[in-house]
Amino acid sequence: MQHPNSNAPLPAVNHRGVSPFDQIMLLDHNGQERWSARDLQIVMGYANWQEFERVINKAREGIDTTDLDSRDHFMGAHKVIKGGRWGQQRVADYRLTRFGAYQVALAGDSRKPLIAAAKVYFAVKAREAELAQPAAPDLSSPEGVVVLAEQYLAAARELVATKKELAVAAPKAGKWDAFCNDEGLIDLNAAAKAFTKVTGGMGRTKFMERLRQDDIRFLQVQNPRIPYEVHIQNRRAEVKFVQAGFKMVEQTFLTHKGMDWLANKFGMGEELPAA
């Protein structure tokens, strides 16, 4: 028998009754089943890659007509096969999920025995996966009642924890609403007004100077000398293009999270902003 990674075809079933699809099955780093499209090409009896790739594309198109994304089931990969100038060559490949491989089998010509065998194999694998799902607790036994009670208790604890988190967040949710624009963002002029207790009523320009003095830097992308990307990465700020006269310019806006962060920097804590 040839090794599954060779270019030679495999028998339908080996002497131990093991399917060739099991023989070529791979496991990814998460232990999930995967199949190489190049290996499937051989086992499903396709003479050349170009012909098999047309079947793959047909299967992907079928998936993309649904709510699913074929890229989740056909991951790009490479494979080293025999051939080429040095006896080996690196060629394009796909890593297919069980569902992706099943769709390829369905897209093939079922009049060919090897493709029909692939359809049966992956249909059985799909059914096995369904049956492997944990069964509902048996409520006719005390043990089953205990399992169900533990499930309800875990769900209740999670619900209580979630409600506590929402209760903590609720007072802050509208804290900066009076200073927001239609997109829920706060420009630096409005931010200066929100922090009147700290700024003394200064406008945008002086407010920005104050931020620079405290080494708090919220400036536009067009000024590369001032690194501010960390604020954007942490969702404290966003940069938008706005109309200024006859041209569009970049302007920095603060998010609710950014305002909370500044309030903490200014030592305001939970103190409400100026109305």
N, C-alpha and C positions, 0 to 999 in steps of 0.2 A: 504493500500500500504506500502511496506517495504521501509525503508530509503535507499538511494543510497549507503551508506557505509556498509550496512549489507551484509551477505553472501547469502541472498535470491534473487531469480530472480525477475526482474521488469517486469511489463506488457509491451506490445509493445507500447502502447500509453495510457496515463492516462486519467481520465475523462475530463480534460481540453484540450485534444488533443496535449499534450506536449510529444515530443519524449523522450524515456528513455536515449538517448545519450545526449540530452540537460540536463537532470536531473543529470547526473553524470559528466558533463563537469566542469572542474576546471579552475581557472585563476591563472597564476603565478604572481610574483612580478611586472612584466611589463604589466600586464593586458592581456597577450596572452593566448589563449585557449589551454588547456591541458587535456588529458584524462589519468586516471590510467589504466594500462593494467589489473590489477586485477578486476577493475570494468567492463572493456570491456569483460573480460572473462565470467562474469556472464550474461551480457546483450546479448552477442552473443551466449549464450547457450552452452558453453563448460563446461563439468562436472568437469574437473580437470585442474590444472595449467600446468602440464607437457605436456598435449595435446595442450593447447593453446600456450605454449612457443615454441613449434615446428612451429606453424603458424607464431609467431613473428620472429623467426630466418629465416624463409623462406622470410618474408617481408623484413627483414634487408639485406639479401643476394641480393635480387632483387635491392634494393636501391644502394648497394655497387658496383653493376655492371655498374652503371651510374657514372656521374661526381659528384654525391652527396655523402655525408658521413652520414651513418645511425645513427651515434652517435649524429648528430644534431637533430634527430627526435625521438630518443629513449634514454632518459636520465635515468640513473640508479636512483632508489628510493627504499623506503621501505614503507610498509603498515602494520598497526595493524589490524588483523582480529580475529574473534572468533575461539576458539580452544586452544589446548595446555594445559599444566598442570594447569595454573592459569586462564583459561577461555579466555585468549587472547594470541596471539603470533605475533611476528614481522617477516614479510616475505619479500622476495625480490620482487620488483615491477619495473615498468618503468613509466615515464611520457612521453606520446606521444604527438607530435604535431598533428594538423589536418591532415597534409600530412602523417605522420607516421601511424595514426589510419586508414586512408583510405587505405594505402598499406596493413595493416593487414587484413582489410575487403576483399581486392582483393585477398589476399593469402589464404583466407578461402574457404570452400566448399559452393559455392553459391546455391547448392541444398537444403541447410538448410534455412528455412524461416528467421530466425533471422540474419543470415549472409547476406542474400540478402537484408534485411532491412538496415543493416549497410552500405552496398555498396551504396544504394540509398541515405541514409542520408549524408554520407561524400561526395558523388558526388555533392549533392545539396549545401552543405556547401562550397565546393570549387568554385562552380559557383557563389554563393552569394558573396564570397570574390572578385572574378573577377569583378563583377558588382559594388562592393563598391569602386573600384578605381575611383579617381576623373576624371570626363569627361573633354574632351577638351573644351576650351572656345567657346561659340557660337558667331562666327564672324558676324552673321547677326544682332546682337544687339550692341549698343554702349558700353554696360557694358562688353560684351565679348571681344570687341576690347581693352578696357582698361585693362582687366585681362591679355590678351596676351601681351600687351605692357609692363606691369609690370613684367611679366615673362622674357621677353627679356632684360629688363633693369637690373633685378637682375643677370641674366646670364652674361651680359656685364660687370657689376661691378666686379663680381667674376673673370672674365677673366683678367680685368685690374689689379686687386689686385695680381693675380697669376703672371702676367708678371713683375710686380714691384718686387716681391719676387725673381723671377729668375734673374732679372737684378742686384739685390743686391748681390746675391750669385755667379753670373757668374765670377767676377774677382778673387774670392777665389777658384774656382773649381780646377784650375791647379796650385795653389800656391806652393804646395809641391811635384808636380809630379817628379821633377828632383831627388828627394831623395827616391822615392818609389821603392819597389821591384815589382815582377811580380803580386803580389796579392794586390797591392795598399797600402801596409803597409810600415812603416819607422822603421828600427831598431835603437837602441840607438846610434850606431856609426854614422849613417847617420844623425840622429837628432842633434848630437853634431856639425856636419859640417854645418847643416842648420842654427844653432844659433852661428856661428863663432863670430859675433859681441859681443855676450854675453860670450861665452866660451873661446875666444882667441885662438881657434884652438885645444882645448884639445880633447883627445880621449874618447872612451866609458867609461872607468873606472873612469876617473876624472870627466867626465860629470855626471855620476851617483852619485859621491860624492858631486858634486855641487847641484844636486837635493835634496839629503838628507839634506844638510846644509840649504836649503830653505824649508825643510819639504815637499818636493814634492817627493813622493815615488813611483817609478815604478820599482818593482823588481819581481823576479820569485815566482811562487807558492811554490817552495821548501824552501823558507825562510819565515816561518810563523811569524817571529818577525816583519816583515814590512807589515802593512796592506795596500793593494793597490787595494782591490776589488772594491772600489768606482769608480776607473778609468775605470774598465771593465764594471761595471754596467752602467756608463754614456757613454760608447762606445768611450772612449778616448784611450783605449789600448786593445790589444789582446795578448794572450799567445799561442805560437806555440811550437811544438817539432821540433828541428832541429838537423841535424847530426853534432856531434863534435867528430872527431876521430872515435873511434869504438863504440860510444854510442850516444843515443839520449838525448838531454838535453832541458829543457824548456827555452824559450827566449821570452822576452817582446818586442812587437812591438807597435809603436804608430800609431794611425789613423790620418786622416786629422783633425778631430775634436780635438784630443789630441794635435796635433801640434799647432792648433789655440789657444787652452787653455794655452799651455806653453808660446806661444808668448805673450799672454796677461799677464801672470804671470811675464814674463821678461820685461814687459813694452814696447814691440816692437809695439803693436797695429797693424796697417795695413801695417807696414813696410815690404817690401819684404825680404825673406831670402837670405842668401848668395848662389850664383849660384855654 
